[in-house]
Amino acid sequence: MPTTWNRSPEEFHKIYIANTDAFYRIGTKTVAKELDEFITHCALSLWSRAGGINEHHVEMANQIYSRHQPQPQWLLWNLTHAVCEETVFLPPVFFWNLAESDAQRGRETSRTFIRMLTNILLYLSATDDEVSYAEAEYITECTDKLSAICDASGVKNTKTALNALDFVTSSEPSFTEKHTPQVQADGVSSSNAAGQDTPPEKPNFDELMEQLNSLVGLDGVKKDVKNLVNLMKVRKLRQENDLPVPPMSLHMVFTGNPGTGKTTVARLISGLYASIGVLSKGQLVEVDRSGLVAGYVGQTALKTQDVIKSAIGGVLFIDEAYSLSSGGENDFGREAIETILKAMEDNRDDLVVIVAGYTGPMKKFLSSNPGLESRFNKYFDFPDYEGSQLMEIFRIRCDKNSYKLNEEAEKAAVELFNELYENRDENFGNGRDVRNIFENMIVRQSNRVAAMENPSKEDLVTVLPEDLRESEE
């Protein structure tokens, strides 16, 4: 599924200037050049954990410059080369000096710097509307190491630092929607450039159908989705022509193992329904038990109602939904179920609830409450990906990120994914396993290329067999 870049380079530069200017008001402008270079290095490391560099990242990197500093002119090939040189996070010398100065003068400018850096990196990681766990881990690594320097130097701390892991998302609502206005360092805030008061743009039906058709495997699921969309179209036409439309539940059950595309299909359904007028917005709100259940009596209903409110007009996707009914009679998960059931009825014309999880536990979940099974009338089964399909997903990731397998690596990859499928167990992750293999491949390939004296552009993009597996030495 193509990535949506909804953060423009120009918007990012405004955010960058707002953050750095706020820092300079209490810091020193003499570190501007060093600061820009340091944040560029951080951005490269961040993007390397997100799967590689593309043209959009180049445009973003060219916007990392402070006022009165020259604008960089990165190209894809030299930015990709620079990524290979990024290994571990190293705090810059100017930060050590800043922390020592703070300790002597009783200030906390260095801690403000940490919050500023966190804001900038979160924005950079969210340019594709998503902060992945690997990206958030890197941001946390940066802030932890910088904070350790402040602690060791004796810099006071009167403000709470941002926790990057709190910003991890895997679906809509987007980073900006969840956290706008995002308070920047020293009170400077960024606004949603798209405009919060403007109605959402209607999704493009043809583009969404193309994305559906491009999914690897899932032939039965794709056919069912198309049938459902056609049914919805006819229902809308009948309504528009004042013809009777029999009542129909829009809610669905997705069953299958992790990594089989359930969230992706849910997002497409949400957009498709919005494009034909079944839903008013088309956003996807993804939650699990932790996003619905609170720890005290009465709080679960309020927490669940807030989530439902954010999903009105789109799809509420509840992953591992069976966990809501697994805690016994006095478990707060049952309160969440009752709240969801009421919302499904009250908002049946502008809310789709999709519950998802392993096949066996989902059957028990649906039978755990008399009202649950009757609310769902459409079931989608997501089968495991076979070896050839896993390989196809891997090729797509390589092509998207400009990596090329040589002939030997191609054969090794085919063997690897056939072996992965044949030896799968209850922990088999399907597409998630492919993603992990791809990300580990990038690390090994980058380490290999970084050891070269003058790597060529071909070296930067070529994958060898040894990049695919851990060395046996």
C-alpha positions as CSV (number, residue, x, y, z in Angstrom):
1,M,0.0,0.0,0.0
2,P,1.6,3.4,-1.0
3,T,2.7,5.6,1.8
4,T,0.8,8.9,2.3
5,W,3.2,11.8,2.8
6,N,1.0,14.4,4.5
7,R,3.8,16.6,6.0
8,S,5.3,18.8,3.3
9,P,9.0,19.9,3.5
10,E,8.0,23.5,3.7
11,E,5.7,22.8,6.7
12,F,8.6,21.0,8.4
13,H,11.0,23.9,7.9
14,K,8.5,26.2,9.8
15,I,8.3,23.7,12.6
16,Y,12.1,23.4,12.6
17,I,12.6,27.2,12.8
18,A,10.0,27.5,15.5
19,N,11.7,24.9,17.7
20,T,15.3,26.1,17.1
21,D,14.4,29.8,17.6
22,A,12.7,28.9,20.9
23,F,15.9,27.1,21.9
24,Y,18.1,30.0,20.8
25,R,16.2,32.4,22.9
26,I,17.5,30.7,26.0
27,G,20.6,29.1,24.5
28,T,23.2,30.4,22.1
29,K,23.1,31.0,18.3
30,T,26.7,30.1,17.9
31,V,25.9,26.4,17.7
32,A,23.5,26.8,14.7
33,K,25.7,25.0,12.2
34,E,26.6,22.2,14.6
35,L,23.0,21.9,15.6
36,D,21.8,21.5,12.0
37,E,24.4,18.9,11.3
38,F,23.6,17.0,14.5
39,I,19.9,16.9,13.8
40,T,20.5,15.8,10.2
41,H,22.6,12.9,11.5
42,C,19.7,12.0,13.9
43,A,17.2,12.2,11.0
44,L,19.3,9.8,8.9
45,S,19.5,7.3,11.7
46,L,15.8,7.7,12.3
47,W,14.8,7.0,8.7
48,S,17.2,4.1,8.4
49,R,15.1,2.4,11.1
50,A,11.9,3.1,9.1
51,G,13.0,1.0,6.2
52,G,15.3,3.3,4.1
53,I,15.6,6.6,2.3
54,N,13.4,7.9,-0.5
55,E,13.0,11.2,-2.3
56,H,10.6,12.6,0.3
57,H,13.3,12.1,3.0
58,V,15.7,14.0,0.7
59,E,13.3,17.0,0.6
60,M,12.9,16.9,4.3
61,A,16.7,16.7,4.9
62,N,17.1,19.8,2.8
63,Q,14.9,21.7,5.2
64,I,17.1,21.2,8.2
65,Y,18.7,24.6,8.5
66,S,18.5,27.4,11.0
67,R,17.9,31.0,10.2
68,H,20.9,32.7,8.5
69,Q,22.4,29.3,7.7
70,P,22.8,28.0,4.1
71,Q,20.2,25.5,2.9
72,P,21.7,22.0,2.3
73,Q,21.4,20.4,-1.1
74,W,21.2,16.7,-0.5
75,L,20.6,14.3,-3.4
76,L,19.2,10.8,-3.0
77,W,22.5,9.0,-3.7
78,N,24.6,11.0,-1.2
79,L,21.9,10.9,1.4
80,T,21.6,7.2,1.1
81,H,25.4,7.0,1.4
82,A,25.3,9.1,4.5
83,V,22.8,6.8,6.1
84,C,25.3,3.9,5.8
85,E,27.7,6.0,8.0
86,E,25.2,6.3,10.8
87,T,25.6,3.7,13.4
88,V,25.0,4.6,17.1
89,F,23.7,7.8,18.6
90,L,26.6,10.0,19.9
91,P,25.7,13.1,21.9
92,P,27.4,16.2,20.3
93,V,30.2,18.1,22.0
94,F,28.2,21.3,22.2
95,F,25.6,19.5,24.3
96,W,28.2,18.4,26.9
97,N,29.3,22.0,27.1
98,L,25.8,23.2,27.4
99,A,25.0,20.8,30.2
100,E,28.1,21.8,32.1
101,S,27.2,25.5,31.7
102,D,23.7,24.8,32.9
103,A,25.0,23.0,36.0
104,Q,27.3,26.0,36.9
105,R,24.6,28.6,36.3
106,G,21.6,26.8,37.7
107,R,19.8,26.7,34.3
108,E,18.1,23.9,32.3
109,T,18.7,24.9,28.7
110,S,20.1,21.5,27.9
111,R,16.9,19.8,29.0
112,T,14.9,22.3,26.8
113,F,17.2,21.1,24.0
114,I,16.1,17.5,24.6
115,R,12.4,18.4,24.4
116,M,13.1,20.4,21.2
117,L,15.0,17.5,19.6
118,T,12.2,15.1,20.6
119,N,9.6,17.3,18.9
120,I,11.6,17.6,15.7
121,L,12.4,13.9,15.4
122,L,8.7,13.0,16.1
123,Y,7.7,15.3,13.4
124,L,10.2,13.8,11.0
125,S,9.1,10.3,11.8
126,A,5.5,11.2,11.3
127,T,5.8,12.7,7.8
128,D,4.2,9.5,6.5
129,D,1.4,9.8,9.2
130,E,2.9,7.0,11.3
131,V,5.6,6.7,14.0
132,S,6.8,3.1,14.0
133,Y,8.0,1.4,17.2
134,A,11.6,1.2,15.8
135,E,11.6,4.9,15.2
136,A,10.2,5.7,18.6
137,E,12.8,3.4,20.2
138,Y,15.6,5.4,18.5
139,I,14.1,8.7,19.7
140,T,13.9,7.4,23.2
141,E,17.6,6.2,22.9
142,C,18.5,9.8,21.9
143,T,16.6,11.4,24.7
144,D,17.8,8.9,27.3
145,K,21.5,9.4,26.5
146,L,21.1,13.2,26.5
147,S,19.2,13.1,29.8
148,A,21.9,10.9,31.3
149,I,24.4,13.7,30.5
150,C,22.2,16.2,32.2
151,D,21.8,14.0,35.3
152,A,25.6,13.4,35.5
153,S,26.3,17.1,35.2
154,G,23.8,18.0,37.9
155,V,21.4,19.9,35.6
156,K,18.1,20.6,37.4
157,N,14.9,19.2,35.9
158,T,11.6,21.1,36.5
159,K,9.7,20.0,33.3
160,T,8.6,16.5,32.2
161,A,10.3,15.2,29.2
162,L,8.4,13.8,26.3
163,N,8.2,10.0,26.0
164,A,8.6,9.1,22.3
165,L,6.9,5.7,22.8
166,D,3.7,7.5,23.7
167,F,3.5,8.7,20.1
168,V,3.7,5.3,18.4
169,T,0.8,4.9,16.0
170,S,-0.1,2.2,13.5
171,S,-3.1,3.8,11.9
172,E,-5.4,6.8,12.0
173,P,-5.9,9.0,13.9
174,S,-2.7,10.5,12.6
175,F,0.1,12.0,14.6
176,T,-1.2,15.5,14.0
177,E,-4.8,14.6,14.7
178,K,-3.8,13.0,18.1
179,H,-1.4,15.7,19.2
180,T,-2.3,19.0,17.6
181,P,-1.6,21.6,18.6
182,Q,1.8,20.0,19.6
183,V,3.5,22.2,22.2
184,Q,7.0,22.8,21.1
185,A,10.0,23.9,23.2
186,D,9.5,26.9,25.3
187,G,5.8,27.2,24.5
188,V,6.0,27.4,20.7
189,S,3.3,25.3,19.1
190,S,2.7,24.0,15.6
191,S,-0.7,24.1,13.8
192,N,-2.3,21.6,11.5
193,A,-1.4,23.0,8.1
194,A,-4.3,21.1,6.6
195,G,-6.7,23.2,8.6
196,Q,-8.7,21.8,11.4
197,D,-11.9,23.5,10.5
198,T,-12.0,22.3,6.9
199,P,-14.0,19.1,6.1
200,P,-11.9,16.0,5.3
201,E,-11.2,15.5,1.6
202,K,-13.3,12.6,0.2
203,P,-11.1,9.5,-0.5
204,N,-10.5,8.6,-4.1
205,F,-12.4,5.4,-4.9
206,D,-10.3,4.4,-7.9
207,E,-7.0,4.8,-6.0
208,L,-8.3,2.8,-3.0
209,M,-9.5,0.0,-5.3
210,E,-6.1,0.0,-7.0
211,Q,-4.5,-0.4,-3.6
212,L,-6.8,-3.2,-2.7
213,N,-6.0,-5.1,-6.0
214,S,-2.2,-4.6,-5.4
215,L,-2.3,-6.5,-2.1
216,V,-0.3,-9.7,-2.1
217,G,-2.6,-12.8,-1.9
218,L,-5.9,-12.4,0.0
219,D,-7.9,-13.3,-3.2
220,G,-10.9,-14.3,-1.2
221,V,-10.8,-11.3,1.0
222,K,-10.4,-8.9,-2.0
223,K,-13.4,-10.5,-3.7
224,D,-15.5,-10.2,-0.5
225,V,-14.6,-6.5,-0.1
226,K,-15.5,-5.8,-3.7
227,N,-18.8,-7.6,-3.3
228,L,-19.5,-5.6,-0.2
229,V,-18.7,-2.3,-1.8
230,N,-21.0,-3.0,-4.7
231,L,-23.7,-3.9,-2.3
232,M,-23.3,-0.6,-0.5
233,K,-23.3,1.3,-3.8
234,V,-26.7,-0.3,-4.7
235,R,-28.1,0.4,-1.3
236,K,-27.1,4.1,-1.6
237,L,-28.7,4.3,-5.1
238,R,-31.9,2.8,-3.8
239,Q,-32.0,5.3,-0.9
240,E,-31.4,8.2,-3.3
241,N,-34.3,7.0,-5.4
242,D,-36.6,6.6,-2.4
243,L,-36.7,2.8,-2.7
244,P,-36.9,0.6,0.4
245,V,-33.6,-0.6,1.8
246,P,-33.7,-3.6,4.2
247,P,-31.7,-3.1,7.5
248,M,-28.2,-4.4,7.4
249,S,-25.4,-4.5,9.9
250,L,-22.1,-2.9,8.6
251,H,-20.0,-4.4,11.3
252,M,-17.4,-7.2,10.5
253,V,-15.2,-9.9,12.0
254,F,-11.6,-10.4,10.8
255,T,-10.0,-13.7,11.8
256,G,-6.5,-14.9,11.1
257,N,-2.9,-14.8,12.4
258,P,-0.9,-11.6,12.9
259,G,0.7,-9.9,9.9
260,T,-1.9,-11.1,7.3
261,G,-3.1,-7.6,6.3
262,K,-6.2,-7.2,8.6
263,T,-5.4,-3.6,9.5
264,T,-4.6,-2.7,5.9
265,V,-7.9,-4.1,4.6
266,A,-9.8,-2.3,7.4
267,R,-8.2,1.0,6.5
268,L,-9.2,0.4,2.8
269,I,-12.7,-0.5,3.7
270,S,-13.0,2.7,5.7
271,G,-11.8,4.8,2.8
272,L,-13.9,3.0,0.3
273,Y,-17.1,3.4,2.4
274,A,-16.3,7.1,2.7
275,S,-15.7,7.5,-1.0
276,I,-19.2,6.2,-1.8
277,G,-20.9,8.0,1.0
278,V,-21.6,5.2,3.4
279,L,-19.4,6.8,6.0
280,S,-18.9,10.6,6.5
281,K,-15.1,10.7,7.1
282,G,-13.3,7.4,6.5
283,Q,-10.7,7.4,9.3
284,L,-9.5,4.2,10.9
285,V,-9.1,4.2,14.7
286,E,-7.2,1.1,15.9
287,V,-7.2,0.0,19.5
288,D,-6.7,-3.1,21.6
289,R,-7.8,-3.9,25.2
290,S,-5.4,-1.3,26.7
291,G,-7.0,1.4,24.7
292,L,-10.5,0.6,26.0
293,V,-10.2,-0.8,29.5
294,A,-9.3,1.4,32.6
295,G,-8.3,0.2,36.0
296,Y,-11.2,1.5,38.1
297,V,-14.9,1.1,38.2
298,G,-16.7,3.5,35.9
299,Q,-13.6,4.6,34.0
300,T,-13.8,2.0,31.3
301,A,-17.1,3.2,29.9
302,L,-15.7,6.8,29.7
303,K,-12.5,5.6,28.1
304,T,-14.3,3.5,25.6
305,Q,-16.8,6.3,24.8
306,D,-13.9,8.6,24.0
307,V,-12.5,6.1,21.5
308,I,-15.9,5.6,19.9
309,K,-16.3,9.3,19.6
310,S,-13.1,9.6,17.6
311,A,-14.2,6.8,15.3
312,I,-17.6,8.2,14.4
313,G,-17.6,8.6,10.6
314,G,-15.1,5.8,10.1
315,V,-14.0,2.4,11.3
316,L,-13.2,1.3,14.8
317,F,-10.8,-1.6,14.5
318,I,-10.4,-3.6,17.7
319,D,-7.4,-5.9,17.5
320,E,-7.3,-9.0,19.7
321,A,-10.9,-8.3,20.6
322,Y,-11.3,-11.6,22.5
323,S,-9.1,-10.2,25.3
324,L,-12.1,-8.1,26.3
325,S,-14.0,-11.1,27.4
326,S,-11.1,-13.2,28.8
327,G,-11.0,-11.8,32.4
328,G,-14.1,-13.3,34.0
329,E,-17.4,-11.9,35.2
330,N,-15.9,-9.0,37.2
331,D,-13.4,-7.9,34.5
332,F,-13.8,-4.4,33.2
333,G,-13.5,-5.7,29.6
334,R,-17.2,-6.7,29.8
335,E,-18.0,-3.0,30.5
336,A,-16.2,-2.1,27.3
337,I,-18.1,-4.7,25.4
338,E,-21.5,-3.3,26.6
339,T,-20.4,0.2,25.8
340,I,-19.4,-0.8,22.3
341,L,-22.6,-2.7,21.7
342,K,-24.7,0.3,22.5
343,A,-22.6,2.6,20.3
344,M,-22.9,0.1,17.4
345,E,-26.7,0.5,17.6
346,D,-26.8,4.2,18.3
347,N,-24.4,5.1,15.4
348,R,-25.2,2.3,13.0
349,D,-25.5,4.7,10.1
350,D,-22.0,6.3,10.5
351,L,-19.8,3.8,12.3
352,V,-18.3,0.4,11.4
353,V,-16.8,-1.7,14.1
354,I,-14.4,-4.4,13.0
355,V,-13.2,-6.9,15.6
356,A,-10.1,-9.0,14.8
357,G,-8.0,-11.7,16.2
358,Y,-7.0,-15.4,16.1
359,T,-9.8,-17.6,14.7
360,G,-10.4,-19.9,17.8
361,P,-10.5,-17.2,20.4
362,M,-12.7,-15.0,18.2
363,K,-15.4,-17.7,18.1
364,K,-15.4,-17.8,21.9
365,F,-15.5,-14.0,22.1
366,L,-18.5,-13.7,19.8
367,S,-20.4,-16.3,21.9
368,S,-19.5,-14.6,25.2
369,N,-22.3,-12.0,24.9
370,P,-25.8,-12.6,23.5
371,G,-25.7,-9.3,21.7
372,L,-22.3,-9.7,20.0
373,E,-22.9,-12.4,17.5
374,S,-26.1,-10.7,16.2
375,R,-24.3,-7.4,15.6
376,F,-21.8,-9.0,13.1
377,N,-22.9,-10.6,9.8
378,K,-19.8,-10.4,7.7
379,Y,-16.8,-12.6,8.4
380,F,-13.4,-12.3,6.7
381,D,-10.8,-15.0,7.0
382,F,-7.1,-14.0,6.4
383,P,-5.0,-17.0,5.6
384,D,-1.3,-17.3,6.2
385,Y,1.0,-16.1,3.4
386,E,2.8,-18.9,1.6
387,G,6.5,-18.8,0.9
388,S,6.1,-17.3,-2.6
389,Q,3.8,-14.6,-1.3
390,L,6.2,-13.7,1.5
391,M,8.9,-13.4,-1.1
392,E,6.6,-11.1,-3.2
393,I,6.1,-8.9,-0.2
394,F,9.8,-8.8,0.4
395,R,10.5,-7.8,-3.2
396,I,7.9,-4.9,-2.9
397,R,9.7,-3.6,0.2
398,C,13.1,-3.8,-1.6
399,D,11.8,-2.0,-4.7
400,K,10.1,0.7,-2.7
401,N,13.3,1.4,-0.9
402,S,15.7,1.0,-3.9
403,Y,17.4,-2.2,-2.9
404,K,18.3,-4.8,-5.5
405,L,19.0,-8.5,-4.8
406,N,21.7,-10.0,-6.9
407,E,21.1,-13.4,-8.4
408,E,22.5,-15.3,-5.5
409,A,20.6,-13.2,-3.0
410,E,17.4,-13.8,-4.9
411,K,17.8,-17.5,-4.6
412,A,18.8,-17.3,-1.0
413,A,15.7,-15.2,-0.2
414,V,13.3,-17.6,-2.0
415,E,14.8,-20.4,0.1
416,L,14.6,-18.4,3.3
417,F,10.9,-17.6,2.9
418,N,9.9,-21.1,1.8
419,E,11.7,-22.4,4.9
420,L,9.9,-19.7,7.0
421,Y,6.5,-20.8,5.8
422,E,7.2,-24.6,6.0
423,N,8.5,-24.3,9.6
424,R,5.9,-21.9,10.8
425,D,4.4,-22.3,14.3
426,E,1.9,-20.4,16.5
427,N,4.3,-17.5,16.6
428,F,4.4,-17.1,12.8
429,G,4.1,-13.4,12.0
430,N,3.5,-13.5,8.2
431,G,4.1,-9.9,6.9
432,R,5.6,-8.8,10.2
433,D,8.2,-11.5,9.8
434,V,9.0,-10.2,6.3
435,R,9.3,-6.7,7.7
436,N,11.7,-7.8,10.4
437,I,13.8,-9.8,7.9
438,F,13.9,-6.7,5.7
439,E,14.9,-4.3,8.5
440,N,17.7,-6.7,9.7
441,M,18.8,-7.0,6.1
442,I,19.2,-3.2,5.9
443,V,21.4,-3.2,9.0
444,R,23.7,-6.0,7.7
445,Q,23.9,-4.4,4.3
446,S,24.6,-1.0,5.7
447,N,27.3,-2.4,8.0
448,R,28.9,-4.2,5.0
449,V,28.8,-1.1,2.8
450,A,30.0,1.2,5.5
451,A,33.2,-0.9,5.7
452,M,34.0,-0.2,2.1
453,E,36.5,2.6,1.3
454,N,34.6,4.2,-1.5
455,P,31.2,2.5,-2.1
456,S,29.6,3.1,-5.4
457,K,25.9,3.8,-5.9
458,E,25.5,0.2,-7.1
459,D,27.1,-1.0,-3.8
460,L,24.6,1.1,-1.9
461,V,21.6,-0.6,-3.4
462,T,22.8,-4.2,-3.9
463,V,21.9,-6.9,-1.5
464,L,24.1,-10.0,-1.2
465,P,23.2,-13.4,0.3
466,E,25.1,-12.7,3.5
467,D,22.9,-9.7,4.1
468,L,19.8,-11.9,4.6
469,R,20.9,-14.1,7.5
470,E,23.0,-13.8,10.6
471,S,26.6,-15.0,10.2
472,E,27.1,-18.5,11.7
473,E,30.5,-17.5,13.0
